[in-house]
Amino acid sequence: NNASSSLKLDELDEFDMPLLPEQAPKLHAALNEILNTEKAYVLTLRTLVNRYMAELVKLLRADEQIVIFGKCQVILGVNEKLLAKLEAAA
């Protein structure tokens, strides 16, 4: 009987509850690693954009700026949003 092997609606409630770190330590360790990596990446991008790029654009031609910095500001914005979502979910 296929119905007996499938999940019932009242059994789905258990999937809505978050797992505690002690229930899934490897999962939580992986999620923390992703969060910490994203924090470090955003910090690095901020340093690139706010310190290096801010000063070097004064010395570089427009074509050189594109080659060196490309879409760093766009990438920073996307990753800041991602980091905010990851932190909110943590």
Backbone torsions as a table, in degrees:
resi	resn	phi	psi	omega
1	ASN	NA	120.5	-177.4
2	ASN	-70.0	-31.6	-178.5
3	ALA	-65.2	-34.6	-178.4
4	SER	-72.6	-23.0	-179.3
5	SER	-91.4	-10.9	-179.7
6	SER	-92.1	160.4	179.2
7	LEU	-72.7	143.1	174.7
8	LYS	-94.4	155.8	-176.8
9	LEU	-58.0	-39.5	-179.3
10	ASP	-70.1	-17.4	177.1
11	GLU	-81.7	-16.4	-178.1
12	LEU	-72.2	-21.8	-179.0
13	ASP	-57.6	-33.1	-179.2
14	GLU	-64.8	-22.4	179.4
15	PHE	-81.9	-14.3	179.4
16	ASP	-80.7	-17.2	-178.2
17	MET	-83.8	134.5	178.5
18	PRO	-68.3	148.6	176.3
19	LEU	-79.6	135.7	175.5
20	LEU	-80.6	153.6	-178.9
21	PRO	-53.2	-37.3	-178.8
22	GLU	-73.0	-17.6	178.2
23	GLN	-82.0	-27.8	-178.4
24	ALA	-147.0	69.8	-174.1
25	PRO	-61.7	-37.0	-179.8
26	LYS	-69.2	-38.3	177.4
27	LEU	-63.6	-46.7	179.3
28	HIS	-65.2	-37.3	176.9
29	ALA	-63.5	-41.5	178.8
30	ALA	-65.9	-42.6	178.9
31	LEU	-64.6	-39.9	176.7
32	ASN	-64.8	-37.4	177.7
33	GLU	-63.8	-43.3	177.5
34	ILE	-61.3	-46.5	-180.0
35	LEU	-61.9	-46.8	-179.6
36	ASN	-65.7	-36.8	177.7
37	THR	-65.9	-42.1	179.5
38	GLU	-65.9	-39.6	176.8
39	LYS	-59.7	-46.5	-179.6
40	ALA	-64.5	-39.9	179.7
41	TYR	-64.9	-43.7	178.6
42	VAL	-64.2	-41.4	177.4
43	LEU	-60.7	-42.9	178.2
44	THR	-64.5	-43.6	178.0
45	LEU	-63.9	-40.8	177.7
46	ARG	-61.2	-42.6	178.2
47	THR	-62.1	-45.2	178.8
48	LEU	-59.3	-49.6	-175.8
49	VAL	-71.8	-47.6	-172.1
50	ASN	-81.7	-25.9	-179.4
51	ARG	-105.9	-62.2	-174.1
52	TYR	-71.3	-52.3	-176.7
53	MET	-63.2	-42.7	-178.7
54	ALA	-57.4	-36.6	-179.3
55	GLU	-86.0	-40.9	-174.3
56	LEU	-73.2	-27.1	-180.0
57	VAL	-63.2	-23.3	177.6
58	LYS	-68.7	-25.2	-174.8
59	LEU	-103.6	-12.3	-173.3
60	LEU	-106.7	149.1	171.5
61	ARG	-71.0	162.5	-178.6
62	ALA	-58.4	-42.2	-179.7
63	ASP	-66.3	-34.7	177.2
64	GLU	-69.0	-38.5	177.6
65	GLN	-59.7	-42.9	-179.7
66	ILE	-64.6	-43.4	-179.4
67	VAL	-64.6	-43.3	-175.0
68	ILE	-79.3	-44.7	-172.5
69	PHE	-105.5	-17.4	177.2
70	GLY	45.5	-120.9	-177.5
71	LYS	-108.5	36.9	-176.3
72	CYS	-56.8	-39.6	-179.3
73	GLN	-66.9	-39.0	177.5
74	VAL	-65.7	-45.6	179.8
75	ILE	-61.2	-41.8	177.5
76	LEU	-60.0	-46.3	179.8
77	GLY	-60.5	-43.5	179.4
78	VAL	-63.4	-44.3	-177.2
79	ASN	-73.0	-28.8	174.1
80	GLU	-65.7	-40.2	177.2
81	LYS	-65.4	-44.0	177.7
82	LEU	-59.9	-45.0	179.8
83	LEU	-61.4	-43.3	179.0
84	ALA	-60.0	-41.4	178.8
85	LYS	-67.6	-40.3	178.5
86	LEU	-64.5	-42.2	179.8
87	GLU	-66.6	-37.8	178.8
88	ALA	-66.4	-31.6	-178.5
89	ALA	-84.0	-17.5	-176.6
90	ALA	-72.8	NA	NA
